[in-house]
Amino acid sequence: MPGDPGCVSIECAELAVFPRSERRGGRRRREVAIELEHREIGKRSLENFDSGLGAFQSNCLGRSHLCHNGGGQRSKPHDADRPGKSHGLSNDMSRQSWRVYCLDRATGKILWEKIAQEAEPRVKRHPKTTHASASPVTNGKYLVALFASGGLYCYDLNGNLRWSQDLGVLNANWADYPDVQWGPASSPIIYKNLAIVQCDIEKDSFIAAFDLETGKKVWQTPRKTIPSWSTPMVYEGKQRAELIISGSEDIRGYDPLKGQELWTLRPTSRISIPTPFAADGLIYVTSGYGRGIQPIYAIVPGASGEITLKEETSRSEQIAWSTQKGGPYITTPVVYQGYLYVCGYNGVLACYDAKTGERMYEQRLGQGGFFSSSPVAGDGKVYAISEDGEAYVVKAGPKFELLATNPMNEICMATPALSRGMIVIRTLSQVIGIGAK
């Protein structure tokens, strides 16, 4: 990353476990070579902005995106809506264009661009987000993109639309203030032949699965819950698969092929955003809104029924360990080399023993600030990028050591995407690919 002579190189790194596409048993590992005092492989400016990360397949990077029609004015947070400074809503209801881009991962060249829909939004949104906040997902044959109330779309990797589904009006409002419409942020996932979505909204919340080939609805399960913004995940164990749903009132496991509920766990935060993920045989679910309940749960797969802990206990046969303080508000933690790293909204990085829950350290990154981008890890290092675009490189392990700080010089809210020797960073107006020299 430009501007810092203390940049740290990465070579042949084993990536940490983090939740996105290409999961197997709830985990993803790759070998990557990244050089932060870098060769800039590609830089691509895109109109307007989104806050989702990309989905990789072969030499392509897929992105969902929002553009404004009329006047060509680029949409970006103005002073009142600056990330981290507003808990209100944006009154932007102008006609918009929701698009999917495919970029060449080696150069950043746009290989194809498809307009999913052009319309006025059906609900308002939070100023930190857009109606293209969901990250696209691919299984190597199909690319699935969700544009909130703008619909669910499935493309082949040549950009041909295979099918679309109108999911209705997805009004994910602040439950304590119903007039404050924040808009959804949950991303679709792919499991076997299914595209699965989590739609926790003001009324008639549901999860649903669609056939990847045809778009036909395979199952839909209603959920009596308030809005949440978490993305689901599937853990595929030896005995069965579990669809993990983190909501704003409880955490539940479902059968991903049928939508039947398997287990329930309480309590959780009033607002749930982080994505569940699995590592080394445990399922991790976190949330951390406000100063109340901020849980971190390490769940043993295979549970059934009610698995809520008894009072004054932090573990059980179904819960390897837990804490009710320290869970992150927005970011998803990462497990790497036996340690769980949690980056708080306020920039405080905490490290836990991933198996026992023992906290190893808690340290603020830089001078503070806000973090929406989730940490990633590899080659013995943990990377975290603030909303102000400061990229911090921390040595992995039980003792805190800051190795470098690299300015991106632009607002950054999306989590970096890692693929075959590259780290791709989405800033407010650019997609930047960084790779080995």
GUZALUM-267364 format. One record per residue (C-alpha): y, z, x; residue in three letters. Coordinates in steps of 0.05 Angstrom, whole numbers, plus 5000, padded with zeros to 4 digits. Example, Ala and Ser with C-alpha at 12.3 -4.5 7.8 and 13.67 -1.06 7.14 Angstrom:
<sites>
491051565246ALA497951435273SER
</sites>
This chain:
<sites>
500050005000MET506749815028PRO511850265058GLY507750815091ASP505550775164PRO500651345151GLY496250935105CYS488751065109VAL483450525113SER476850525076ILE470650165099GLU463850115064CYS465550675016ALA460750944965GLU464751004902LEU464851624860ALA462151654790VAL467351484738PHE466951224667PRO468050484655ARG463949854647SER457349704682GLU454250384668ARG447050554678ARG444951244658GLY452251424651GLY453651284724ARG456750734767ARG456350664842ARG458550094887ARG459949944959GLU467149774973VAL471649635033ALA479049785021ILE484749765071GLU490950145049LEU495049895107GLU493349275073HIS492648545065ARG495548404997GLU490347944968ILE494247774906GLY500147984866LYS501347734796ARG507347874751SER505747894677LEU510647894619GLU511748584588ASN506649124599PHE500349484581ASP496950114607SER489549944606GLY485449794668LEU481549154680GLY474248954672ALA470948584730PHE465448074728GLN463647644788SER470147344813ASN474147474750CYS478548044727LEU479448104652GLY485548434622ARG488248574552SER495748524547HIS501748564501LEU507548074501CYS513648044457HIS515447414420ASN522547194410GLY528047224462GLY523347304521GLY525848004535GLN521048424575ARG518849064542SER519049684584LYS520650414572PRO528050524567HIS531351174589ASP529651554525ALA522351314527ASP521151394602ARG513951614615PRO513152354617GLY519752494582LYS518252364509SER513252624459HIS516152224402GLY514951504383LEU517550814395SER521050454339ASN519149774367ASP516249394308MET518248694331SER513348114326ARG508648144385GLN503147744418SER496648074439TRP493247684495ARG487247694541VAL488047454613TYR482747264664CYS485147304736LEU481747054799ASP480047704835ARG481147384904ALA488047104892THR490847384827GLY491346684798LYS490946664722ILE484646274706LEU485546304631TRP489846644578GLU488146724505LYS492446964448ILE488247424404ALA493647514351GLN501147454339GLU503947944288ALA508448534275GLU505049194291PRO501849554231ARG503650244259VAL508550514309LYS506650744379ARG508051254433HIS513451014482PRO508551094540LYS503450624511THR502649954475THR497949644424HIS494149364484ALA492550034516SER485049964509ALA481449704571SER476949094561PRO469649144577VAL464348634598THR456848604607ASN457147964649GLY456347514589LYS461547754539TYR468448064544LEU470548544489VAL477848724478ALA480949194427LEU488249144405PHE488449764360ALA490349544289SER490748834317GLY483148794317GLY476948754360LEU475548104397TYR469547834435CYS470147254484TYR465346914531ASP467446904604LEU470446214596ASN475346484546GLY472046214483ASN472746684423LEU465946864397ARG467947324340TRP473247824317SER473448424271GLN479348734234ASP478249484239LEU483749634190GLY490050044202VAL488650524259LEU494051044252ASN492751544308ALA498352024294ASN499952714321TRP495953154274ALA501253714275ASP506753214258TYR503752664214PRO510052234215ASP509452154291VAL505151534301GLN502551484372TRP497650914363GLY490350904388PRO488250864461ALA480650904458SER477150314493SER470849954469PRO464350034507ILE458149604511ILE451149884505TYR445249404504LYS446948894450ASN452449324418LEU459949374423ALA461750084404ILE468550354383VAL471251044369GLN476751054316CYS479151764306ASP485251674261ILE489452014208GLU484651864150LYS477451614148ASP475751674222SER469451324244PHE465251064301ILE461950374294ALA457549884331ALA457749124327PHE452548614348ASP455148284412LEU452247604393GLU454847554322THR460048094311GLY456148354252LYS456949104240LYS450349444258VAL452350144237TRP458450574221GLN458651324219THR464451694186PRO467652274223ARG471452844190LYS476352954246THR483652894266ILE486152344314PRO483852324386SER484851834443TRP478451894483SER473651324500THR466251424485PRO460651364536MET453051294534VAL448551724577TYR441651404583GLU436651944602GLY429151934611LYS427652154540GLN433351834501ARG440451554503ALA446351964479GLU453051694456LEU458252224475ILE464452274432ILE470152744453SER474452894392GLY480453344379SER476353864341GLU469553824373ASP464953434420ILE458853084391ARG452852704414GLY450052114373TYR444351624376ASP447850994402PRO442950524367LEU443450844298LYS449751264297GLY446151904277GLN449052564301GLU444852944352LEU449053554372TRP455853884365THR459954304414LEU466254714403ARG471854884419PRO476154344449THR483554174454SER487753994394ARG489053324428ILE483353004467SER484552414514ILE479952444576PRO473552024574THR466752374579PRO462552164639PHE456052344673ALA454152494745ALA447952774779ASP444452944714GLY450153284678LEU455053034624ILE462253244636TYR467153304578VAL474253554588THR480953604552SER487254004563GLY492953944514TYR498254484518GLY496955194543ARG491455364495GLY484255144502ILE483354694563GLN475754624568PRO471354344622ILE464054294600TYR458054094643ALA452853924589ILE445353864601VAL442753224569PRO437753264512GLY441153784469ALA440253834393SER444054164337GLY449654664348GLU450554814422ILE457155204419THR457055784468LEU456956504444LYS463256914455GLU464257174526GLU459256674554THR460556054597SER453555764604ARG447055694566SER440755274566GLU444854684541GLN451254824581ILE450454854657ALA457455154664TRP464155144630SER471255414632THR476455444578GLN482255344627LYS483854774674GLY481754164634GLY486553564642PRO491053324586TYR490852564599ILE486852394662THR479252344668THR476352744726PRO471752444779VAL465452714812VAL464552524884TYR459752794938GLN458053414896GLY465153604876TYR469053514811LEU476353324820TYR481153454763VAL488353184767CYS492853514716GLY498553184679TYR503253594724ASN500253334788GLY496053934806VAL489453724837LEU483554204828ALA476754164862CYS470454474833TYR463254514855ASP460354004806ALA453854384796LYS456355104790THR463655044768GLY466255464825GLU473455264838ARG474655084911MET482154974910TYR488154804867GLU493954434899GLN500054054875ARG500853334898LEU507653194928GLY513653484894GLN510553454825GLY511452934771GLY507052664716PHE500152344722PHE496951884670SER492651484718SER485851804731SER483551954802PRO478351524837VAL474451654901ALA470851314959GLY469651345034ASP470752095036GLY477452055001LYS480452184932VAL486151744906TYR491151944853ALA497351544831ILE503251874794SER507251544739GLU512851454789ASP508251034831GLY506651524888GLU499451404911ALA496452024943TYR490352004990VAL486652664995VAL480652825040LYS474552954997ALA471253635005GLY472254364988PRO478754435028LYS485254075010PHE488053595061GLU493253065043LEU492052455087LEU497551985062ALA502651835008THR503951094992ASN509650874946PRO508150324897MET515650294880ASN514250204805GLU511850594746ILE504250644744CYS500250924686MET493650534690ALA487650774729THR485950334790PRO479949874784ALA475149814842LEU470749214856SER467148924917ARG472149084972GLY478349114928MET482649614892ILE486749314836VAL492849704813ILE496649564749ARG503949764752THR509049674696LEU509948934709SER504948714762GLN497548694777VAL496548804852ILE490048684889GLY489049054955ILE483148905001GLY480448925072ALA483848535127LYS
</sites>
